[in-house]
């Protein structure tokens, strides 16, 4: 259980994270995967550390999609939170089967003051009914109060149901349930982003990918948060693979 002092500190940290979600001046989150990468992000000057579930899962030896045991995922989040002095927001997929209150409590115990929650079941790939997802988010908000910044993922685009009306309807419902930000993951069309930002009525997170608009353009479109998902870990891992291949081939990995 958290102490009163820890709860006060968490609420202050969450308030800091929440204030950084500014439409037109987005919070940029280079998602990390362990304590070392978390420290590197802090040292680079970023005000928040964000985990990526796919990256953390791979580092722990599991596939993405809630294959990681919840205890191992929360332990990884706790190590990351202990390693830095800035707010930590954790990608916890759809909660690993935990009830909303228990998930909020586990996040608090790990030292996270923010989280991503997706609205599809990673085991089946099916979208969760919007009302059920809104109830889940409301349960988390009731349990955590203001001490947790909830980024509600909207999976309509990634699940191949990319009509804006459905995404906006879900986003509005999640904001009404207590989410702080909505995350239409894989949405990258400029016109669609602009329209969704205008219609959803709250802060919007966009995943930065090679075909996504630039940071500056996303700011112009009114985006409040930009994240990278597992992309940075994939790039770092590919670089490491090149080093290992160079050594195997007898080459100097530092000059090859």
HUQUI-V708366 format. One record per backbone hydrogen bond with DSSP energy under -0.5 kcal/mol. NH is the residue of the N-H (numbers start at 1). CO is the residue of the C=O. If there is no record, write none. Layout:
NH & CO
NH & CO
//
This chain:
7 & 3
8 & 4
9 & 5
10 & 6
11 & 7
12 & 8
13 & 9
14 & 10
15 & 11
16 & 12
17 & 13
18 & 14
19 & 15
20 & 16
20 & 17
21 & 18
22 & 20
22 & 224
23 & 21
24 & 223
25 & 22
27 & 224
29 & 27
29 & 226
30 & 28
31 & 29
32 & 50
38 & 34
39 & 35
40 & 36
41 & 37
42 & 38
43 & 39
44 & 40
45 & 42
46 & 41
49 & 87
51 & 89
52 & 32
56 & 52
57 & 53
58 & 54
59 & 55
60 & 56
61 & 57
61 & 58
62 & 57
67 & 63
72 & 69
73 & 69
74 & 70
75 & 71
76 & 72
77 & 73
78 & 74
79 & 75
80 & 76
81 & 77
82 & 78
83 & 79
83 & 80
84 & 80
84 & 81
87 & 47
89 & 49
90 & 114
92 & 90
92 & 116
95 & 92
98 & 95
103 & 99
104 & 100
105 & 101
106 & 102
107 & 103
108 & 104
109 & 105
110 & 106
111 & 107
111 & 108
112 & 107
113 & 88
114 & 88
115 & 149
116 & 90
117 & 151
118 & 93
121 & 126
122 & 120
124 & 121
125 & 121
128 & 119
133 & 129
134 & 130
135 & 131
136 & 132
137 & 133
138 & 134
139 & 135
140 & 136
141 & 137
142 & 138
143 & 139
144 & 140
145 & 141
147 & 144
148 & 145
149 & 113
150 & 148
151 & 115
151 & 149
152 & 150
152 & 181
153 & 117
153 & 151
154 & 183
155 & 153
159 & 155
160 & 157
161 & 156
163 & 161
167 & 163
168 & 164
169 & 165
170 & 166
171 & 167
172 & 168
173 & 169
174 & 170
175 & 171
176 & 172
177 & 173
178 & 174
178 & 175
179 & 174
180 & 150
181 & 150
182 & 203
183 & 152
184 & 205
185 & 154
185 & 183
187 & 184
193 & 189
194 & 190
195 & 191
196 & 192
197 & 193
198 & 194
199 & 195
200 & 196
201 & 197
203 & 180
205 & 182
206 & 225
208 & 227
209 & 207
212 & 209
218 & 214
219 & 215
220 & 216
221 & 217
222 & 219
223 & 218
224 & 204
225 & 204
226 & 27
227 & 206
228 & 29
231 & 228
234 & 230
235 & 231
236 & 232
237 & 233
238 & 234
239 & 235
240 & 236
241 & 237
242 & 238
243 & 239
244 & 240
245 & 241
246 & 242
247 & 243
248 & 244
249 & 245
250 & 247
251 & 246
253 & 251
255 & 252
256 & 252
//
